[in-house]
Amino acid sequence: MPAPAASPVRPPAKRPPAAERVYTHIKDAVLNRRYEGGTLLTEGDLADAVGVSRTPVREALLRLEVEGLIKLYPKKGALVLAVSAQEIADVVETRLLVEEFAVRKAVPASAKLITRLEELLEEQRQLSEAGDLAAVSVKDRCFHAEIVRHAGNEILSRLYDQLRDRQLRMGVAVMESHPGRIAANLTEHGELLEAIRAGDADGAAQVVRRHVSRVKVLVRGEDR
């Protein structure tokens, strides 16, 4: 009886380039608010944190400045930009335009969409119980993105994806400032899912408008 063939040896996973590692480190910290708005980052500190030279740090910072997350100041460092009132208003306005249209297009919904929304809602519940705000924000965004994707308009879906970073950053800010909003989000997502499941396009659109509009009020600290 022939001996079993030896399992092929897999080469070790290739490490991302240094500039990409720095970019990921800074971006994750900004979106998760470990680096809050107003924080001044220096090339030296970032190089030490990631274990690289200053050259890839500069590359990463230039990329992040283009994305609007930081502002570079020569010989001083990089300032993490706070979320402005105008940015909040712009994001909410764009979300409303996209999401209300998308939810109407997605209804009547496929069984695949309903199943996926059920899974995402359950994942949000589990993560909220674990207190992982960054992960809750990611799943929150995925819940809405799934509906947009099922509207069947690729251009609209790509436009919505451009809001991703801003949505995640605002989501974490809301949950940190208003812990009770996590439970409210879950409730509203449940209401949205039920309206979609029932084939009620108008009802689903109303839930979206109430749910998304609340973000602007909360992030700006206007909730009473």
QUINORQUI-V174577 format. One line per field, one symbol per residue. ss: DSSP state (~ for helix, > for strand, _ for the rest). A space follows every 10 residues. Layout:
ss = ???
This chain:
ss = __________ _______~~~ ~~~~~~~~~~ ~________> >_~~~~~~~~ ___~~~~~~~ ~~~~~~___> >>>___>>>> ____~~~~~~ ~~~~~~~~~~ ~~~~~~____ ~~~~~~~~~~ ~~~~~~~~~~ __~~~~~~~~ ~~~~~~~~~_ ___~~~~~~~ ~__~~~~~~~ ~~~~~~~__~ ~~~~~~~~~~ ~~~~~~~___ ~~~~~~~~~~ ~~~~~~~~~_ ____
